[in-house]
């Protein structure tokens, strides 16, 4: 399906505990993102990077809450939400390049501004912590909880503006959860598939079911792809690698299934690629993987 993809860079590292992820958008572009999108039949409209001041230029004013640099996270995500919403209003598909995973708060808010959306969260982690449960206070471990208005985020309209329904949120490939986070996911109405589920049932069966759940009774879906979803041998350039992730071909199979479903039903509304850290990468391998997977999600085929 022919479409115009608007690339929006969100070069933030406010939500992470390792520096370098703010250079992720540049690394993904350098890895040939525009060329990959063209090979998928998509037109590319790259609007560059949003302004995101360096962490050293910001103070953490939210000292009374266990969420580091929350003021900066709020400012960037509020502007990102506006940009994503404007992209959709212009008839283009937003592709957000992180930056750390906290940028998903803005992506979701913008995507949901004029539609009901479901969410598929490809990640090794649940990102389901809140300021009350987070061991680190790093917001990149909280964006899904924030968007769902859990914990302290219930009173933050900028964070939970997406008005998501837990029944349309699906996590795929979990393998590293904090204790309180694990309990919160179990007690919620989100659907969660671990790597053990993928081992037992096969990736395509899991993703096919995930698409059915996320797309049920909504206008479209948002796909959030954290590159640490892949095994570190495939994607070494991430800040929080966890052994036992999906392989190169499994990742492409998931994105190809997404594209196939989108081609039939037009369900893909917005997408983000996050947590590429070129400082930790090997010859830009992880950024290249991100660019390739975006192309597969948007329709690139082998034959």
C-alpha positions in Angstrom: 0.0 0.0 0.0 1.6 3.3 -1.1 2.0 5.9 1.6 4.0 8.9 2.6 6.0 8.3 5.8 7.0 11.4 7.8 10.2 10.8 9.8 10.3 12.6 13.1 13.5 12.5 15.1 13.1 12.7 18.9 16.8 12.7 20.1 16.2 12.3 23.8 18.0 10.5 26.6 16.2 12.0 29.6 14.4 8.8 30.3 17.5 6.5 30.2 20.4 5.8 32.5 23.1 5.4 29.8 24.2 8.2 27.5 24.2 8.0 23.7 20.7 7.0 22.8 20.0 10.7 21.8 22.2 10.0 18.8 19.9 7.1 17.7 17.9 9.1 15.1 21.1 10.2 13.3 22.4 6.6 13.3 19.2 5.2 11.9 19.2 7.8 9.1 22.8 7.1 8.4 22.0 3.4 8.2 19.9 4.1 5.1 16.4 4.5 6.4 15.2 6.6 3.5 16.6 4.1 1.0 14.9 1.2 2.9 11.6 3.0 3.0 11.8 3.7 -0.8 12.4 -0.1 -1.3 9.1 -0.7 0.5 7.3 1.6 -1.9 6.9 4.5 0.6 7.6 8.1 -0.1 9.8 9.7 2.6 9.3 13.1 4.2 12.0 13.7 6.7 11.3 16.7 8.9 14.5 16.4 10.9 14.9 16.3 14.7 12.8 18.0 17.2 14.7 20.4 19.6 15.7 18.5 22.7 18.2 20.3 24.9 21.1 18.3 26.3 20.5 16.7 29.7 23.3 18.9 31.1 21.3 22.0 30.1 18.3 20.8 32.1 17.7 20.5 35.8 15.5 17.8 37.3 12.8 19.9 39.0 10.6 17.0 39.9 12.6 16.0 43.0 9.5 15.0 44.9 8.7 12.2 42.5 10.7 9.1 41.5 10.8 10.0 37.8 14.1 11.5 36.7 13.9 14.6 34.4 10.2 14.4 34.2 9.8 18.1 33.3 12.0 17.6 30.2 10.2 14.4 29.3 6.9 16.2 29.5 8.0 19.1 27.4 9.4 16.9 24.6 6.4 14.6 24.5 3.9 17.4 24.5 5.6 18.8 21.3 6.0 15.3 19.8 2.3 14.6 20.3 1.4 17.7 18.4 3.8 16.7 15.6 2.4 13.2 15.3 -1.2 14.5 15.3 -0.3 17.0 12.6 1.3 14.3 10.5 -1.8 12.1 10.6 -4.0 15.1 9.8 -1.9 15.7 6.7 -2.5 12.1 5.6 1.0 10.8 6.3 2.2 8.0 8.5 4.4 9.1 11.4 7.6 7.2 12.0 9.2 8.4 15.2 12.9 7.8 15.8 14.1 7.7 19.4 15.8 8.5 21.6 14.9 6.6 24.7 11.5 4.8 25.0 9.9 7.7 27.0 9.1 9.3 23.6 6.4 6.7 23.2 4.2 8.8 25.5 4.1 11.6 22.9 3.7 9.2 20.0 0.7 7.5 21.6 -0.9 10.8 22.6 -0.6 12.2 19.1 -1.7 9.1 17.3 -4.8 8.8 19.5 -5.8 12.5 19.3 -8.4 11.9 16.6 -8.8 8.1 16.8 -9.2 5.1 19.1 -6.0 3.1 18.9 -4.6 -0.3 19.9 -0.9 -0.8 20.7 1.6 -3.5 20.1 4.7 -3.2 22.2 7.7 -5.2 21.0 10.2 -5.1 23.9 12.2 -7.2 26.2 10.8 -5.1 29.0 7.3 -4.3 30.1 7.8 -0.5 30.6 5.0 -0.9 33.1 6.6 0.7 36.1 5.3 3.8 37.7 7.2 6.3 39.9 5.9 4.3 42.9 7.3 1.0 41.7 10.4 1.9 39.6 13.7 0.8 41.1 15.6 3.4 39.1 13.3 6.3 38.4 14.2 6.1 34.7 11.1 7.1 32.7 12.0 4.9 29.8 10.8 2.0 32.0 7.5 3.7 32.5 6.0 4.9 29.2 3.3 2.3 28.8 2.2 2.7 32.4 2.1 6.5 31.8 0.0 6.2 28.7 -2.4 4.0 30.6 -2.7 6.5 33.5 -1.4 4.1 36.1 0.0 5.2 39.5 1.1 8.9 39.7 0.5 9.3 35.9 -3.3 9.2 36.6 -3.1 12.9 37.4 -0.8 13.9 34.5 -3.0 14.7 31.5 -0.1 15.1 29.2 1.0 11.5 29.9 -2.3 9.6 29.7 -3.8 11.7 26.8 -4.0 8.6 24.6 -6.9 7.3 26.6 -5.9 3.8 25.8 -7.9 0.7 26.7 -5.9 -2.0 28.3 -7.8 -4.6 26.4 -6.2 -3.3 23.2 -2.6 -3.2 24.5 -0.4 -6.2 23.7 3.2 -6.7 24.8 5.3 -9.2 22.8 8.6 -10.8 23.7 8.9 -10.0 27.4 11.9 -11.5 29.2 13.0 -9.0 31.9 10.5 -7.6 34.4 10.8 -6.1 37.9 8.7 -7.8 40.6 6.2 -5.0 41.1 5.9 -4.6 37.3 5.2 -8.3 36.8 2.4 -8.1 39.3 1.0 -5.0 37.7 0.9 -6.7 34.3 -0.7 -9.8 35.7 -3.4 -7.7 37.4 -4.1 -5.6 34.4 -6.2 -6.3 31.3 -3.3 -6.0 28.9 -2.3 -9.1 26.9 1.3 -10.1 27.4 3.4 -12.7 25.6 6.8 -13.7 26.9 9.7 -15.2 25.0 8.6 -18.5 26.5 5.3 -18.1 24.7 7.1 -17.5 21.4 9.3 -20.5 22.1 6.3 -22.7 22.7 3.9 -21.4 20.0 6.1 -19.8 17.4 6.5 -16.1 16.6 4.1 -15.8 13.8 1.2 -17.4 15.8 1.9 -15.0 18.7 2.1 -11.9 16.5 -1.0 -12.9 14.5 -3.0 -13.2 17.7 -1.4 -9.9 19.0 -2.6 -8.1 15.9 -6.2 -9.4 16.4 -6.2 -8.2 20.0 -4.7 -4.8 19.4 -6.9 -4.1 16.4 -10.2 -5.2 17.8 -12.8 -2.4 17.7 -10.3 0.5 17.2 -9.4 2.7 14.3 -5.8 1.6 14.0 -2.7 0.5 15.9 0.5 2.1 17.1 3.6 -0.1 16.9 6.4 0.5 19.4 9.6 -1.3 18.6 12.4 -1.2 21.1 15.5 -2.6 19.6 16.3 -4.5 22.8 13.5 -6.8 21.7 16.0 -8.5 19.6 18.8 -10.7 21.0 22.0 -8.7 21.8 23.9 -10.8 19.2 21.6 -9.3 16.6 21.2 -5.8 18.1 24.1 -5.0 20.4 23.7 -1.2 20.4 21.1 -0.8 23.1 21.3 0.4 26.7 19.5 -2.5 28.4 20.4 -5.7 26.5 18.8 -9.0 27.7 19.9 -12.3 26.4 17.4 -14.6 24.7 15.6 -12.2 22.4 14.2 -12.8 18.9 16.4 -13.5 16.0 17.0 -11.5 12.8 14.5 -13.5 10.8 11.9 -13.7 13.6 11.9 -9.9 13.8 11.5 -9.5 10.1 8.7 -12.1 10.1 6.8 -10.1 12.8 7.1 -6.9 10.8 6.1 -8.7 7.5 3.0 -10.0 9.2 2.2 -6.5 10.4 2.6 -5.2 6.8 0.5 -8.0 5.4 -2.3 -7.3 7.9 -2.0 -3.6 7.3 -2.3 -4.2 3.5 -5.6 -6.0 4.0 -7.1 -3.8 6.7 -5.1 -0.6 6.9 -4.4 -0.9 10.6 -0.9 0.6 11.0 -1.5 4.2 12.1 1.9 5.1 13.6 5.2 3.6 14.6 8.4 4.3 16.6 11.9 2.9 16.7 13.6 3.5 20.0 16.7 2.8 22.2 19.3 2.6 19.4 22.6 3.6 21.1 25.4 4.0 18.6 28.0 4.4 21.3 27.4 0.8 22.3 26.8 -0.5 18.7 29.1 -2.5 16.4 29.6 -0.8 13.0 26.1 0.7 13.2 24.6 -2.9 13.1 21.6 -2.0 15.4 20.7 1.1 13.5 20.8 -0.9 10.2 18.5 -3.4 11.8 16.1 -0.6 12.8 16.0 0.7 9.3 15.4 -2.7 7.8 12.6 -3.6 10.2 10.8 -0.3 9.5 10.9 -1.2 5.8 9.5 -4.6 6.5 6.7 -3.2 8.6 5.8 -0.8 5.7 5.6 -3.5 3.1 9.1 -4.4 1.8 9.2 -8.0 0.6 11.9 -10.4 -0.6 10.0 -11.4 -3.7 
